[in-house]
């Protein structure tokens, strides 16, 4: 075991546990546990949102994708970045005004009822677990590689840490772990980018010329078509990325952690700038990997490219910089997984335990106890799944997460907020049809059915790796069909007008005087 690596990891763990200890004293109410009592400023929440969104797939995966696939790898970044504009302009402020703790609160502000809340909670739970598993699997491989620790022990360490953050610190601890992660991630990425550029005397042209020499693609490295030879595949992926973010529960519940809509706007504008700058730096790192490390050397060490950033760090800065970058990757995984746990916890303990099981009559102490036991259970479930999936490529779960969110949550959120004719039946059918379609099409696609070493060795029924272009319209169609064939709408035009006023201004509905 390398002592430098070990000390960096211990430092990260100690710092985050100190944050959790501090936050635990401030998480003694449900409001603080679920949303930090709206105590974050817009900029703080923007850093936390960026920390939630920039996962291990972004930090490790995109640098490697750029190094291996060139321009096509950078297109992933564009989809992630544009997705925040959808959140900012379409759903952010209405979600903040209508909700309190969860997405179920938002939808039930227009369509109250246990069935609606249960479906929204199940959707949030599924999305969070699907996203959590590949993060844990990646963490197991990372710690095994760097510290020479057994995969199972690595997963248990990460699973235990994320559970501690949420059980004891709630949203307060999760938010500040995210903020620290963002500061460390941006600092480390910026430092590594400067070192790369300094190797070429700050001459971008020299860097570009060296890239052409270091890749078998030559000058075509900067042209599209190396990874996405099917335009439909590329468009489907971008559609899922752009619309999926607006349906991710762990991103949207962060809109409840600030006081007002002005801070909501500041949150999303800040996060968009941070994420944009980060992806610009990943472009530099991707080019630097090819120029300084070389395509052949990268692929020989790691054919997936996921270790491009750590390998580049070792190439330009030795073991010390490698340890620093690896610690950043570790922090990234822990922080993202903690955000997913708090999302799933809120969906289960608030929507199902408090509203459905206890019919809204549970005490503050009961709700906190249920939330902490729920976080413990979710951490255990996701860790057990990750332990069993060591030998299986689970990267498809990341794309599945975005497709599910874009096909189920996003159509229901959008139509609930903006369509007067929309009904509860439409919301339920839209949610179920989008969820089922996304999962079914991925199971019938090349991620599972593949003649070249797939889980099922046969030709895929659905040829798209990212079936968003099919599943997302089905979610909308299900919502429309459910609305038009549902019983006559009970909600009057005046009731919708009051709901719309609340969604757009925050003014609560007026109660009719008798």
C-alpha positions in Angstrom: 0.0 0.0 0.0 1.4 3.4 -1.0 1.6 5.6 2.1 1.0 8.9 0.2 -2.2 7.5 -1.2 -3.3 6.3 2.2 -2.7 9.6 4.0 -4.7 11.5 1.4 -7.6 9.2 1.7 -7.5 9.4 5.6 -7.4 13.2 5.4 -10.5 13.2 3.2 -12.4 10.8 5.5 -11.4 12.7 8.7 -12.5 16.1 7.2 -15.9 14.8 6.1 -16.5 13.1 9.4 -15.8 16.4 11.2 -18.4 18.1 9.0 -20.9 15.3 9.8 -20.2 15.7 13.6 -20.8 19.5 13.3 -24.0 19.0 11.2 -25.4 16.3 13.5 -25.9 18.9 16.2 -28.0 21.0 13.7 -30.1 18.2 12.2 -32.6 17.8 15.1 -35.7 18.7 13.1 -37.2 17.2 9.9 -36.9 20.6 8.2 -33.1 20.6 8.9 -32.7 16.9 8.1 -34.5 17.0 4.7 -33.6 20.5 3.4 -31.1 22.1 5.9 -34.0 24.4 6.8 -33.4 26.5 3.7 -30.2 27.9 5.4 -27.9 27.7 2.3 -27.1 30.8 0.3 -27.6 30.7 -3.5 -23.8 30.4 -4.1 -23.4 27.7 -1.5 -26.3 25.7 -2.9 -24.9 26.2 -6.4 -21.6 24.6 -5.3 -23.6 21.8 -3.7 -25.6 21.3 -6.8 -22.4 21.1 -8.9 -21.1 18.6 -6.4 -24.2 16.5 -6.7 -24.1 16.6 -10.5 -20.4 16.1 -11.2 -20.1 12.4 -10.5 -17.3 9.9 -10.9 -18.6 9.3 -14.4 -18.0 13.0 -15.2 -14.6 13.4 -13.6 -13.1 10.0 -14.6 -15.2 9.0 -17.6 -15.3 12.2 -19.7 -11.5 12.8 -19.6 -11.0 9.2 -20.8 -13.8 9.5 -23.4 -12.1 12.7 -24.9 -8.7 11.0 -24.9 -10.1 7.9 -26.7 -12.9 9.3 -28.9 -11.9 12.9 -29.4 -14.7 15.3 -30.2 -17.5 12.8 -29.5 -16.3 12.5 -25.9 -16.6 16.2 -25.4 -20.2 16.1 -26.6 -21.2 14.4 -23.4 -20.2 17.5 -21.6 -22.4 19.7 -23.8 -25.5 17.6 -22.9 -24.8 17.8 -19.2 -24.3 21.6 -19.3 -27.3 22.4 -21.5 -29.5 20.4 -19.2 -29.2 23.0 -16.5 -30.8 25.6 -18.7 -33.9 23.4 -18.9 -34.0 23.2 -15.1 -33.4 26.9 -14.7 -36.0 28.2 -17.2 -38.7 25.5 -16.9 -39.0 23.8 -13.5 -36.7 25.3 -10.9 -38.8 28.2 -9.5 -42.2 26.4 -9.6 -40.7 23.3 -7.9 -39.3 25.6 -5.1 -42.7 27.3 -4.6 -44.8 24.2 -4.7 -42.7 21.7 -2.8 -41.4 21.4 0.7 -39.3 18.3 1.0 -39.8 16.0 -2.1 -41.1 15.8 -5.7 -44.2 14.1 -4.3 -45.0 17.4 -2.5 -44.8 19.3 -5.8 -47.2 17.0 -7.7 -49.5 16.5 -4.8 -49.9 20.3 -4.4 -52.1 19.9 -7.5 -53.2 16.2 -7.4 -53.4 15.3 -3.7 -53.7 11.6 -2.8 -51.8 8.6 -1.5 -51.6 6.9 -4.9 -49.9 9.8 -6.6 -47.5 10.3 -3.7 -46.6 6.6 -3.6 -45.8 6.5 -7.4 -43.6 9.6 -7.1 -41.8 8.1 -4.1 -41.2 4.8 -5.9 -39.9 6.6 -9.0 -37.5 8.7 -6.9 -36.4 5.6 -5.0 -35.7 3.6 -8.2 -33.8 6.5 -9.9 -31.6 7.0 -6.8 -30.7 3.4 -6.4 -30.0 3.0 -10.1 -27.6 5.9 -10.0 -26.0 4.8 -6.7 -25.0 1.3 -7.6 -22.5 2.2 -10.4 -21.0 4.9 -8.2 -20.3 2.3 -5.5 -18.9 -0.2 -8.0 -16.6 2.5 -9.4 -15.5 3.4 -5.9 -14.6 -0.3 -5.2 -12.4 -0.5 -8.2 -10.7 2.9 -7.5 -9.8 2.0 -3.9 -8.7 -1.5 -4.9 -6.4 0.0 -7.6 -4.9 2.7 -5.4 -4.7 1.2 -2.0 -4.6 -2.5 -2.9 -7.7 -3.1 -0.8 -10.1 -6.0 -1.6 -13.1 -4.8 -3.7 -15.6 -5.9 -1.0 -13.9 -3.9 1.7 -13.7 -0.9 -0.6 -17.4 -0.9 -1.3 -18.1 -1.4 2.4 -16.0 1.7 3.3 -17.8 3.9 0.8 -21.2 2.5 1.7 -20.5 3.0 5.4 -19.3 6.6 5.0 -22.3 7.7 2.9 -24.7 6.2 5.4 -23.0 7.9 8.3 -23.2 11.3 6.5 -26.9 11.0 6.0 -28.0 9.2 9.2 -26.3 11.6 11.5 -26.0 14.8 9.5 -28.9 14.8 7.0 -29.0 17.4 4.4 -26.8 19.8 6.3 -23.8 17.3 6.3 -24.6 16.2 2.8 -24.6 19.8 1.5 -21.3 20.7 3.1 -19.6 17.5 2.0 -20.8 18.5 -1.5 -19.4 22.0 -1.2 -16.0 20.8 0.1 -16.0 18.2 -2.8 -16.6 21.0 -5.3 -13.9 23.2 -3.9 -11.4 20.4 -3.9 -12.4 19.1 -7.3 -12.3 22.5 -9.0 -8.9 23.3 -7.4 -7.4 20.0 -8.3 -8.7 20.0 -11.9 -7.5 23.6 -12.3 -4.0 22.8 -11.0 -3.7 19.8 -13.3 -4.9 21.8 -16.3 -2.3 24.5 -15.6 0.5 21.8 -15.3 -0.6 20.3 -18.7 -0.6 23.7 -20.4 2.7 24.7 -18.9 4.3 21.6 -20.5 3.6 23.3 -23.8 4.7 26.7 -22.7 1.0 27.8 -22.7 0.8 27.3 -26.4 -2.6 25.7 -27.3 -1.5 25.2 -30.9 1.5 23.1 -29.7 -0.8 21.0 -27.5 -3.2 20.4 -30.5 -0.3 19.4 -32.7 1.0 16.9 -30.1 -2.5 15.4 -29.8 -2.6 14.7 -33.5 0.7 12.9 -33.2 -0.4 10.9 -30.0 -3.6 9.5 -31.3 -4.3 7.0 -34.1 -7.1 9.2 -35.2 -4.7 11.9 -36.3 -6.3 15.2 -37.4 -9.7 13.4 -37.4 -9.5 13.5 -33.6 -11.2 16.9 -33.7 -14.0 15.7 -35.9 -17.3 13.9 -34.9 -18.2 10.3 -35.7 -15.7 8.2 -33.8 -18.0 7.1 -31.1 -21.5 8.0 -32.4 -21.5 6.7 -36.0 -25.3 6.6 -35.8 -26.8 10.1 -35.6 -30.0 8.7 -34.0 -27.9 7.3 -31.1 -26.2 10.6 -30.5 -29.5 12.5 -30.6 -31.2 10.0 -28.3 -28.3 10.4 -25.8 -28.4 14.2 -25.8 -32.2 14.2 -25.4 -31.9 12.0 -22.3 -29.1 14.1 -20.8 -30.8 17.4 -21.4 -34.3 16.4 -20.2 -33.2 13.8 -17.6 -31.5 16.3 -15.3 -34.9 18.1 -14.8 -36.3 14.9 -13.5 -33.4 13.8 -11.1 -34.8 13.8 -7.6 -31.4 14.4 -5.9 -30.9 17.5 -8.0 -34.4 18.9 -7.7 -34.7 18.6 -3.9 -31.7 20.9 -3.6 -34.1 23.7 -4.7 -35.7 23.4 -1.3 -32.5 24.2 0.6 -32.6 27.9 -0.1 -34.9 30.6 1.2 -36.5 32.1 -1.9 -36.7 32.0 -5.7 -33.9 34.6 -6.0 -31.6 32.2 -4.3 -32.9 29.4 -6.5 -31.8 31.4 -9.5 -28.4 32.2 -8.0 -28.0 28.5 -7.2 -28.6 27.3 -10.7 -26.6 30.1 -12.4 -23.7 29.5 -10.0 -23.8 25.7 -10.6 -24.0 26.2 -14.4 -20.8 28.4 -14.3 -19.0 25.9 -12.1 -20.0 22.9 -14.2 -19.2 24.8 -17.5 -15.7 25.7 -16.2 -15.2 22.1 -15.0 -16.1 20.6 -18.4 -13.8 23.1 -20.1 -11.0 21.9 -17.9 -11.8 18.2 -18.7 -11.2 19.1 -22.3 -7.7 20.3 -21.5 -7.1 17.1 -19.4 -8.4 14.9 -22.2 -6.1 16.5 -24.7 -3.2 16.5 -22.2 -3.7 12.7 -21.7 -3.2 12.0 -25.4 -0.4 14.5 -25.8 1.7 13.6 -22.7 0.7 10.0 -22.0 -0.3 8.8 -25.4 -3.3 6.8 -26.7 -1.5 3.5 -26.8 -0.2 3.8 -23.2 -3.6 4.8 -21.9 -5.4 1.9 -23.6 -2.7 -0.6 -22.6 -3.2 0.4 -18.9 -7.0 0.9 -19.0 -9.0 0.2 -22.1 -12.1 2.0 -20.7 -10.2 5.3 -20.2 -11.7 5.7 -16.8 -8.2 6.1 -15.2 -7.1 8.8 -17.7 -7.1 11.6 -15.1 -5.1 9.7 -12.4 -2.7 8.4 -15.0 -2.1 11.9 -16.4 -1.5 13.2 -12.9 1.1 10.5 -12.3 2.8 11.4 -15.6 3.1 15.1 -14.9 3.4 15.1 -11.1 4.4 11.7 -9.8 2.9 9.8 -6.9 2.0 13.0 -4.9 -0.2 14.5 -7.6 -1.7 11.0 -8.4 -2.6 10.7 -4.8 -4.2 14.1 -4.8 -6.3 13.5 -7.9 -7.3 10.0 -6.7 -8.5 11.5 -3.4 -10.5 14.0 -5.4 -12.1 11.1 -7.3 -12.8 9.4 -4.0 -14.5 12.6 -2.6 -16.5 12.9 -5.7 -18.0 9.4 -5.4 -18.7 9.8 -1.7 -20.4 13.1 -2.1 -22.6 12.1 -5.0 -23.7 8.9 -3.3 -24.6 10.8 -0.1 -26.8 13.1 -2.2 -28.5 10.1 -3.7 -29.1 8.5 -0.3 -30.7 11.7 1.1 -33.0 11.8 -2.0 -34.1 8.2 -1.6 -34.5 8.7 2.2 -36.7 11.7 1.7 -38.9 9.9 -0.8 -39.5 6.9 1.5 -39.6 8.5 5.0 -41.5 11.7 4.1 -43.8 10.5 1.4 -44.5 6.9 2.4 -43.9 6.7 6.1 -45.3 10.1 7.2 -48.0 10.8 4.6 -49.2 7.3 3.6 -48.4 5.0 6.6 -49.0 7.6 9.4 -51.5 9.6 7.4 -49.6 12.8 8.1 -49.9 12.5 11.9 -46.4 11.3 12.9 -44.5 13.4 15.4 -41.2 15.2 14.6 -39.3 12.6 16.6 -41.0 9.7 14.7 -40.2 11.3 11.4 -36.5 11.8 12.2 -36.2 8.2 13.5 -37.9 6.8 10.4 -35.6 9.0 8.1 -32.5 7.7 9.8 -33.5 4.1 9.7 -34.5 4.6 6.1 -31.1 6.0 5.3 -29.5 3.0 7.0 -31.6 0.6 5.0 -31.0 2.3 1.7 -27.2 2.3 2.3 -27.3 -1.4 3.1 -29.4 -2.3 0.0 -27.2 -0.3 -2.4 -24.0 -1.7 -0.8 -25.3 -5.3 -1.1 -26.1 -4.8 -4.8 -22.7 -3.3 -5.5 -21.0 -6.2 -3.7 -22.7 -8.7 -6.0 -22.0 -6.8 -9.3 -18.2 -6.7 -9.2 -17.8 -8.8 -12.3 -20.6 -7.1 -14.3 -20.3 -3.9 -16.3 -22.9 -1.6 -14.7 -22.1 1.6 -16.6 -25.4 1.2 -18.4 -27.2 2.1 -15.2 -26.0 5.7 -15.5 -27.6 6.1 -18.9 -30.7 4.2 -17.7 -31.0 6.7 -14.8 -31.2 9.7 -17.1 -33.6 7.9 -19.5 -35.9 6.9 -16.6 -35.9 10.5 -15.2 -36.5 12.0 -18.6 -39.3 9.6 -19.4 -41.2 9.6 -16.1 -40.5 12.5 -13.8 -39.9 15.2 -16.4 -43.2 14.8 -18.4 -45.2 14.6 -15.2 -43.5 17.7 -13.7 -43.8 19.7 -16.9 -47.5 18.9 -17.5 -48.5 19.3 -13.9 -47.0 22.8 -13.8 -48.1 24.1 -17.2 -51.1 22.1 -18.6 -54.5 23.2 -17.4 -56.3 20.1 -18.8 -53.8 17.6 -17.1 -55.4 15.2 -14.6 -54.3 12.9 -11.8 -55.0 9.9 -14.0 -52.7 11.4 -16.7 -50.0 11.9 -14.2 -50.2 8.3 -13.0 -50.2 6.8 -16.5 -47.5 9.1 -17.6 -45.2 8.2 -14.7 -45.8 4.4 -15.0 -45.6 4.3 -18.9 -42.3 6.3 -18.9 -40.8 4.2 -16.2 -41.7 0.9 -17.7 -40.7 1.9 -21.2 -37.3 3.2 -20.1 -36.4 0.0 -18.2 -37.9 -2.3 -20.8 -36.0 -0.7 -23.8 -32.7 -0.8 -21.9 -33.3 -4.5 -21.1 -34.0 -5.2 -24.8 -31.0 -3.1 -26.0 -27.3 -3.7 -26.6 -26.3 -3.1 -23.0 -28.0 -6.4 -22.1 -28.5 -8.2 -25.5 -25.2 -8.4 -27.3 -23.6 -11.1 -29.5 -20.2 -9.8 -28.3 -20.2 -10.7 -24.6 -23.6 -9.3 -23.5 -25.5 -10.5 -20.6 -27.8 -12.3 -23.1 -25.8 -13.4 -26.2 -28.3 -12.6 -29.0 -28.9 -9.6 -31.2 -30.6 -6.7 -29.5 -34.3 -6.1 -30.1 -33.8 -2.3 -29.6 -30.6 -1.3 -31.4 -30.0 1.9 -29.3 -27.8 2.0 -26.3 -29.6 5.1 -25.2 -33.3 4.6 -26.0 -34.4 8.0 -24.7 -35.7 9.0 -28.2 -38.3 6.2 -27.9 -39.0 6.1 -24.1 -39.4 9.9 -23.5 -42.2 10.3 -26.1 -43.9 7.2 -24.5 -43.9 9.0 -21.2 -45.6 12.1 -22.7 -48.0 9.9 -24.7 -49.0 8.0 -21.6 -49.7 11.3 -19.8 -51.8 12.6 -22.7 -53.7 9.3 -23.1 -54.4 9.0 -19.4 -55.7 12.6 -19.4 -58.0 12.4 -22.4 -59.5 9.0 -21.3 -59.8 9.8 -17.6 -63.2 10.7 -16.0 -64.3 14.3 -16.4 -61.9 16.6 -14.7 -62.9 17.7 -11.2 -60.5 20.6 -11.0 -62.2 23.8 -12.0 -60.6 26.5 -14.0 -60.5 28.8 -10.9 -58.7 26.0 -8.9 -56.0 25.7 -11.6 -55.6 29.4 -11.8 -54.9 29.5 -8.1 -52.4 26.6 -8.5 -50.8 28.4 -11.4 -50.5 31.7 -9.4 -48.8 29.8 -6.6 -46.4 28.0 -9.0 -45.4 31.2 -10.7 -45.5 33.7 -7.8 -45.5 31.7 -4.6 -48.8 33.3 -3.5 -50.7 30.5 -1.7 -54.3 29.6 -2.8 -57.1 31.7 -1.3 -59.6 29.9 0.9 -63.2 30.7 0.0 -65.0 32.4 2.9 -68.3 30.9 3.9 
